[in-house]
Amino acid sequence: MLHERITIPKNVSTPSSEAAALKVLHVAETVRGGIATYLNELHPHQRMAFGRGNVHYVIPSDHRKDLNGVEDDEISTFRRQDRSVLGLFRMAVTTLQQIRRIQPDIVHIHSTFAGLVLRPLLLLKRNRPRVVYCPHGWAFSRETSQLSHQTTKLVERLLANTSDQIICISSDELREALRAGISIERLVMVNNGISSSRPPLDSTATAWTTPKTKVLFIGRLDRQKGYDLLVDSARKLADVVDVRIIGSSVVGKHEKLDVPANVSLLGWMNRGEIEAQLEKADLVVIPSRWEAFGLVAVEAMRAAKPIVAFRIGALPEIVEDGVTGVLCGPVSAAELTTALQRAATLDLPAMGRRGRDRFRQMYDIEKTHRALNRVYLGLGHHHQTEAERQVAV
């Protein structure tokens, strides 16, 4: 199978000898969506900094194509069928095999389930590598029962002692960790970022001609992403907005959704097609009920598009209300409707330009890469001693 070869950005600086000596193993139980974007954006920088063969990935085999900038010999896959105990077991076995083979200095674990399985397992390993954990959104910050909230908080608080460093991708995620009782000594904030250069636009994209405000949604069609709230709002604003939805349902087919005439379902698209739709849109809507970060917001800002979103998670950190977009709350179709009406009266191109300036200042992948380098190098190359393991336990 052939994959797109990596183009190393010209502005990636030559690393120090200490940075080049690092070996990093990234492990994820799933990468589909934001984690894939995160790793694809970061990979060329880490590969240049640490050297060819020193950055490796363990991911599900059915998500191999999601890492489109990483070559086959830099990836080890495990088989899984949805989220299951057997799949998690295979992930653990593959990870241990690659640790023995590669002998990484850093194992960078992504998301809750990978962290739940691998951190206690690696604690028992003699001369273990340093463990960096990034939840990409705390499980206890999601819309679940009170019992689930308390249980996941307790588990994360206990497992924090098995992590050398925990990466929070926003100030909101850092605050949530502190409220859950996780020690500040374990935590560090590293904002997500993407390349300042947009991917090439797909020139074959269909035209989007309408006198209405052109609203674009990008994401999964599930409860978290709030697409149902957008559909309800669009139905009420039939004469005001024309909505295009990029994405599809995780379970079931989007054709079964009951949508009004001013909503078009485009399904999943490649990056060039998404960029082409972004170019045509007047604004991007992010109606998520909860969101750890919201990379779609950063992608919209890079494309100079204003954003309409709820005041949840990290979105108020990213979007400046009345400056780069419109924030609303509490989460409801009525509030979203009012926000879209307000946005239609504003100077959207000017807001988009201000958003692009803010992106360049805060969310360039270069800044993410440099911050992660400081985290890695701050941990040093020495392995955890038996005394340290006992303290962690």
N, C-alpha and C positions, 0 to 999 in steps of 0.2 A: 504494500500500500504506500502510495506516495503522499507526502504532506508538504505544505508550503515551507520553504526554507526560511530561516531567520535572517532578517536584515538588521544588522546592528546599528542603532541610531548613531549619527555622527557626533552628537554632543555628549556621548558617554565618555567620561574621562578614564584614563588609564589608572588602574587600581594600585594601591600600595602593595608591597610584597606580603604584608601581613594579611590583607584582605584576599589576595590571590591564593593564599594557602588554605583558605576555608573550603570545606566541603559541606554542602547543604542538601538534605533530603526533605522534600515537601511531601506530605501525606494527606490525602483527603478521601473521605468515604463517598463524597459526591462533589463534582465540580460544576455541574450544570448551572448556568446563570452567572451570578456575581463572582463566585470564586474562580471560574474559568477566565473571566475578564481580568481579574486581579493577577492571576498567574501568567496569562498571556502578555499582559503589559509589563510585568516585572521581569520575565525571563531573559530577554535580551540584555538587560542591564546587569543582572546577576551573572549571566554567562560570561559577559565581557569582564566583569570585576573579579570573578573567582576562577575563571579559566574553563576551557572546554572539558566536559566530563566531570566537573565538580558540582554541578547542579542537576539533581535527579528528582523524579516524581513517581509516587505510587498512587494510582488512581483506578477507578473501575474500568473494565475493558469496554463497556458500552458508552463510556464518555471519552474515549481516546480522541475522537475527531474534534472535541471541544477545545483541546489544546492544539490549535492549528499552527502555532509558531514553534513547536517543540519537536525535535526529531525523535525517531523511534528508539534509538539507543540511549536516549535520556529519560525514557519512561518504562516503568514496570507496571503491569496491569494485573488485576485480580477479577475473577468472575463473581457476579452477584445478580440476583433477581430481585429487584426492588430493594427495600431495606429489610434485611433478615439477619438472624444470628449467624447463619452460615456465611453470608457475605461479609459480615464483620470479622468472623474468624479467618476467612481467606485474606482479608486486608491485613490482619495482624501477622499472619504467617509470611506474607509477601514482604511486609515492612521489616520483620526480623531477618529475613533472607538478604534483603538489600543493605541492611545495617552491617551484617557480617561481610558482605561483598565490598561495599563502598567505604565502610568505616567513616561515616560522616562526623564532622565536628558538631553540626547542628541538625536536629530533626525538627522541622517546622510543621506542626500539626494544624490542620484547618478544619473547623466546624465541630459541633458538639459531639456527635457520635464517634468520630475519630479520636477526639480528646478523651471521651469516656473510656474507650477500650485501651488506647495505647499508653496513656500516661501512667496508670498503675502498673502496666506490663513492663514498661521501660524502667520503672523504678527498681525492679528486681534484677535488672541486667548489670553484670559487673562491668566496670569501666564504660558506663553508658555515655552516649553523646549528650550534649546540652539539649534541653527540650524547650522549644518555643511554641506556645499555643495561641491560636487566634480563633475565637468562637464565631467570628463574623455574625454577631448578633446573639445575645444571651438567650438561652431557651426560656429562662424565667421572665423575659421581657415580652414574650409572645402572649397572644390571647388564649389562655388556658385556664383551667380550674385553679382555685386557691391552693388545693392540695398539691397539684403539679408545680405551682409556683414555689411553694415552700420546699418541696422535695428537690427540685432542680437547684435551688439556691444552696441547700445543704450540700448536695453532691459537688457543685462547683467550688464551694468554699473549702471542702476537704481536698479535692483534687488540685486546688491551687498550690498546695504544698508540694506537689510532685512536678510542678512546672518551674523552670529556671526563670522564665519571663512570660508574661501574658500580654499579647498585643491587643489593645482596644483600638478600633478603627474610627472612633469619634469621641468627643467629650461626653456625649450622652451615654455611650457604652461604658466609659470610665466611671461616670457617676453611678450608673446602675451596679457596677461591680463593687464599688465602695459601700453602697447601700446594702448589698448582699453580704457584707462582712469579709470581702476578700482584701488581703493586706495590700496597702499602697506600694510596699516594697516589691511586690510581684508584678505590678502593673506599669505599662508604658503606653502612651497614645501615639499611634502612627496613622495619620490620615490616609485613606485610600487615594489613589491617583490614577490617571490615565495619560497616555502620550499627548503632547500638545499638538501633534500633527493628526489631522483627521484622515481616516482611511479613504481611498478613492471612492467616489460616488458611482453607483450603478447608473449608467447613462440610459438604460432601457426602461427605467421606472416610468410608470404611467403618470400622466399629468394629474394635478389636483386643482381643478378650477371651480371656484365657488365664491359668491360674495360673502358667505358666512365666515366666522372665525374658524380657522383650520386647527383642530385639536388632535394631538398625537399621543397615544398610550403605547408603552413598550413594556411587556412583562408577561408573567404567567397569568392565566385566567383562573385564579383561585381566590379564596376569601381574603388572604393576607393582602393581596395587591389591590383589592377594592374595585375590581372591574365592574362589579354589579352596581356599585354606587355611581360609577361613571355612566353606565347604561341608563339608570334611572334619571340622572341629571340631563343626559342628552335627550331623553324622551320629552322632558319638560321644556327644553330649549331648542326645539326642532327648527325654529326660525332664526336662531342665533349662532349655533355651532354646527360644524360638520366634523365628525369624529372618525379617525382611523385607528384601529387596534391591531398592533403587531404582537403576536404571541398566540398561544393556544392553551387549552385546558390540559392539566396533568392527567386527570381522569375524564374519559368521555371525549366527545368531539365538539369543537366550537360551533359546528353547523346546527347543533341542537339548541343553541342559545337564542332566546327571543329578544331580538334587537330591533330598534326603530329604523326607519328609512334613512336617517341621517347618521347612522353608524355602519362602518364597513369593517369586516373582519378579514385581515390579510394573512393570518397564520404566522408561523415562524419565518424569519427572513435572515439572509446572511448579512454580514456587516456592511457591505457596499449598498445593499438594498435599504437597510435601516438608515444609513447616512443620507441616501437620496430622499427618503420620506421626511427625515429631519429638516433637510434643506427646504422642502416645500411647506412645512408646517408653520403656523403662526406662534404656537406655544406647545409645550409638553405638559401633560397632566400626570401627577403621581398620586392617586387616591388611596394609597396604602393605609391599612388599619394599624400596622406596625412595620417599622423599617429600621434595621440596624444602621444603615448608611444611606443607600440609594445611589448606586453608580449611574443610573439613568439620568439623575439630576446633573451629575458632573458631565456626562456625555451631551446633555442638552446645552449646558453652559458653554462647552467647547464649540458647539455649533451656533452659538449666539442666539439661543432660543430661551425666552422667559419660561417660568415654571409655575404651575398651580399645584399646591400640595397642602395636606393637613399638617398642623403643628404637632408632629409626632417624631420620636426617635431623633436622628441626627439631622432631619430635614430643615429645622429652624437654624441650624448652624450653617447649612449650605446655601439656603435661599434667604435673601434679605427682602422682607415683605415691603412691597411698594417700590423696591429698587431693582431687584433682579427677578421678581416674580410676585405671586400673591399667595399668602398663607391663610388658612382658615381652620376653624375648629369650633366645637368638637366634631369628631368623625360622624358624618351623616350625609345623605344625598342632598338634603336641603342646604347645608352649609356649602357643599361643593357647587351646587347650582348658583348660589349667590356669588361665590368666588369667580366662577366662569363668567357670569354677567359683568362683574366688576372688571375682570381682565379685558373683556371685549371693548371697554371704554378707554383703555390706557394706551400709551405709546409703546406698543410691544417691541418694535425693532430697537428702540433706545434701551429698553430694559434688557433685551438680549445682548446688546453690546456691553452693557455694564456687567452682565453675568459672565461674558467671555473674559473681561478684565479680571474679575474675581477668580475665575478658574485658573488663569495664568499665575496669579499670586499665591494660590493655596493648594491646588489639586493636580499639579503636574507630577507625573510618575517619577521624575528625577528626584523630587523631594521625598517621596515614599521610599525610593531606593536608598537614598543617603541615610534616612532615619533608620531603616532596617539594618543597614551596615553598622551603624553605631550600636544597635542592640546586639547584633551578633558578636561584634568585636568586644563589646563590654563584658560579655560572658566569658571570654577567654577560651583557650583551647584545652585547658586541663579538665579532667573528668571528675565527676562527683566522687567524693571519698565515702567510705563506709560510714563514717560519723555523720556526714551530711545526709546520707540516705536515712539513717536512723532518726535524725532530727525531722526530716520530711515526713516520715511515717508517724 
